[in-house]
Amino acid sequence: MAHSTAATGIRMAPAASALTEDYWRAAQEQRLAIQRCRTCRRFVHFPEWRCPFCRGRELGFEQVSGYGKVNTFTIVHRTVAPGFTDRTPYVLAWVELAEQPGLRAFGNVVGCPPSEVYIGLPVRVCFEEISGFGLVPNFAPDRQEV
């Protein structure tokens, strides 16, 4: 979400900002909340100060289902990212959320071997704790849909 990071031990964690604080607050409650324009009712992710669709200035965060499908992904075999070296290989994915065509969230796909991830894989949000920061959203296969 945020473009900067804050150190939490070895692993880097997102840094909440005035623009993203409601997103991270919802994550701490194990909810995925996405910004939504009150004028055109379109979801906007990553958060913006103005709606990129209608230029409206009234945007709030609303809880979404957390269900979606892998839109695209990469398997990371080697990394220099702090705290991820012992996690390789891991999957980074854009997940198209069920609420709106083109609405995508970014995260790790967890709960299955990287070789089982494919474009179109049904997933649901899950949360991982980063020491010193709190919960961050990831995605896991939605076994009920597979």
URLINDA-V937507 format. One record per pair of residues at least 6 apart in sequence whose ideal C-beta (glycine too) atoms are under 7 Angstrom apart, sorted by the first residue. I is the first residue (numbers start at 0). J is the second residue. D is the distance in whole Angstrom. If there is no record, write none. Layout:
BEGIN
i | j | d
I | J | D
I | J | D
END
This chain:
BEGIN
i | j | d
0 | 13 | 5
0 | 19 | 5
0 | 22 | 6
0 | 45 | 6
0 | 46 | 7
1 | 13 | 5
1 | 14 | 5
1 | 15 | 6
1 | 16 | 5
1 | 19 | 5
3 | 14 | 5
4 | 11 | 4
4 | 12 | 7
4 | 13 | 6
4 | 14 | 6
5 | 12 | 6
5 | 14 | 4
7 | 129 | 6
7 | 130 | 6
7 | 131 | 3
7 | 132 | 5
8 | 130 | 6
8 | 131 | 6
9 | 81 | 6
9 | 82 | 5
10 | 81 | 6
10 | 82 | 3
10 | 129 | 6
11 | 80 | 7
11 | 81 | 5
11 | 82 | 6
12 | 129 | 5
12 | 131 | 7
12 | 132 | 4
13 | 135 | 7
15 | 23 | 4
18 | 46 | 5
18 | 48 | 7
19 | 46 | 6
21 | 32 | 6
21 | 60 | 4
22 | 32 | 6
22 | 46 | 6
22 | 60 | 6
25 | 31 | 7
25 | 32 | 4
25 | 60 | 6
25 | 62 | 7
26 | 126 | 6
26 | 134 | 5
26 | 135 | 6
26 | 136 | 6
27 | 133 | 5
27 | 134 | 5
29 | 126 | 5
29 | 134 | 7
30 | 62 | 5
31 | 62 | 7
31 | 63 | 5
31 | 65 | 4
31 | 124 | 5
31 | 136 | 6
32 | 60 | 4
32 | 61 | 6
32 | 62 | 5
33 | 42 | 5
33 | 44 | 5
33 | 60 | 7
33 | 61 | 7
33 | 63 | 5
34 | 42 | 7
34 | 43 | 5
34 | 44 | 6
34 | 46 | 5
34 | 58 | 5
34 | 60 | 5
35 | 42 | 5
35 | 43 | 7
35 | 58 | 7
35 | 59 | 6
35 | 61 | 5
36 | 43 | 6
36 | 50 | 4
36 | 52 | 7
36 | 53 | 6
36 | 55 | 5
36 | 57 | 7
36 | 58 | 5
37 | 55 | 7
37 | 57 | 4
37 | 58 | 7
37 | 59 | 6
38 | 50 | 7
38 | 53 | 5
38 | 55 | 3
38 | 57 | 6
39 | 50 | 6
39 | 52 | 5
39 | 53 | 4
39 | 55 | 6
41 | 50 | 7
41 | 52 | 5
41 | 99 | 7
42 | 98 | 6
42 | 99 | 5
42 | 102 | 5
43 | 50 | 6
43 | 51 | 6
43 | 58 | 6
44 | 102 | 6
44 | 103 | 7
44 | 104 | 6
47 | 58 | 7
49 | 55 | 7
49 | 56 | 6
50 | 58 | 6
63 | 96 | 6
63 | 98 | 5
64 | 97 | 6
64 | 98 | 7
65 | 123 | 5
65 | 124 | 3
66 | 97 | 5
66 | 123 | 5
66 | 141 | 6
67 | 94 | 4
67 | 95 | 5
67 | 96 | 4
67 | 97 | 6
67 | 122 | 6
68 | 94 | 7
68 | 95 | 6
68 | 119 | 5
68 | 120 | 6
68 | 121 | 6
68 | 122 | 7
69 | 92 | 5
69 | 94 | 6
69 | 108 | 7
69 | 116 | 6
69 | 117 | 7
69 | 118 | 6
69 | 119 | 6
69 | 120 | 4
69 | 122 | 6
70 | 93 | 5
70 | 94 | 6
70 | 95 | 4
70 | 103 | 6
70 | 118 | 7
71 | 92 | 7
71 | 93 | 5
71 | 118 | 6
72 | 90 | 5
72 | 91 | 6
72 | 92 | 4
72 | 108 | 7
72 | 116 | 6
73 | 91 | 5
74 | 88 | 5
74 | 90 | 6
74 | 113 | 5
75 | 87 | 6
75 | 88 | 6
75 | 89 | 5
75 | 91 | 6
76 | 87 | 6
76 | 88 | 5
77 | 87 | 6
78 | 84 | 6
78 | 87 | 6
83 | 89 | 7
88 | 113 | 5
89 | 107 | 6
89 | 113 | 7
90 | 107 | 6
90 | 108 | 4
90 | 113 | 5
90 | 116 | 5
91 | 107 | 6
92 | 106 | 7
92 | 108 | 5
92 | 138 | 7
93 | 103 | 5
93 | 105 | 6
94 | 103 | 6
94 | 104 | 5
94 | 106 | 7
94 | 122 | 6
94 | 138 | 5
95 | 102 | 7
95 | 103 | 5
96 | 102 | 5
96 | 103 | 7
96 | 104 | 6
106 | 136 | 6
106 | 137 | 5
106 | 138 | 5
107 | 137 | 4
108 | 116 | 5
108 | 122 | 7
108 | 138 | 5
109 | 125 | 7
109 | 137 | 5
109 | 139 | 5
110 | 139 | 4
110 | 140 | 6
111 | 140 | 5
120 | 140 | 6
121 | 140 | 7
121 | 141 | 4
121 | 144 | 4
121 | 145 | 6
122 | 138 | 4
122 | 139 | 6
122 | 140 | 6
122 | 141 | 6
123 | 138 | 7
123 | 139 | 6
123 | 141 | 4
124 | 136 | 5
124 | 138 | 6
125 | 137 | 5
125 | 138 | 7
125 | 139 | 5
126 | 134 | 4
126 | 135 | 7
126 | 136 | 6
126 | 137 | 7
127 | 134 | 7
127 | 135 | 6
127 | 137 | 5
128 | 134 | 6
129 | 135 | 6
END
